[in-house]
Amino acid sequence: MLCINNTFTDAYFNIAAEEYLLKNFSDDIFMVWQNEPSIILGKHQDVWAEVNIDFVRDKHIKVVRRYSGGGAVYHDLGNINVTFIERSNNLDFDKYTNLTLDILSRMGVNAQADKRRGLNIDGLKISGSAQSIHKNRVMYHATLLYSSNLEYLTTSLESHNEQLENNSNIQSKIYVRSVKSPVTNISQHLANPLAIEDLKALILNDFIDNNSENKQYKFTEEDIKAISLLKDAKYATEVWNFNEASHR
């Protein structure tokens, strides 16, 4: 398994990186990464039904549609993302949920999974996940709320009826709606919270140390160029991020 400490924090780049790794690598991959403030939409969601457009524009929060389905999530530098990409002919997405639970357990966090593979502490959500398949490769990614701005999270994901009424493009459309849940930060449940940079390193090193076949991988110049091209052509465009009808 290739273990990647992705230090880029541009959401457009990072969502492009996931598709690039899914479609262009044959190795199994584990990637740890963060985004600057952004809303990450599921592939088949309607931005006007999910996002407080005025708020995200005022706060310069990016809106990015990802390759996988599922609901909308908020990212910032207080959130850690983990991505698993593997070759598999026997789909078992619960495997990745359990791997994420194992990571948290080794941190001293007692979390539980729900039926949608979300993770909770005492009924409060700390992680949402989504999945996608490309040929014989699967991708599972999850958020880990550690020290995020929960006020921004809640407000940015509160869409308003006026948006729906004033946007004629969404009339009579079928789209995936997010399931709202109360949230908490993992750091609030730790006796001695780590700095998030140290936690990110701990998670990555845990995977490298657990299996002698796992090795660290750093994006090459060719990787960065290819990801940047995909970002510019797709993930940084208004057509991809705001025109849900084009993704069916």
Buried (B, 14 or more C-beta within 10 A) or exposed (E): BBBBBBEBBBBBBBBBBBBBBBBEBEEBBBBBBBBBBBBBBBBBBBBBBBBBBEBBEEEEBBBBBBBBBBBBBBBBBBBBBBBBBBEBEEEEBEBBBBBBBEBBEEBEBEBEBEEBBBBBBEEBBBBBBBBBEEEEBBBBBBBBBBBBBBEBBBBBBEBBEEBEEEBEEBEEEEBBEBEEBEBBBBBBBBEEBBEBEEBBBBBBBBBBEEEEEBEEBEBEEEBBEBBBEBBEEBBBBEEBBBBBEEBE
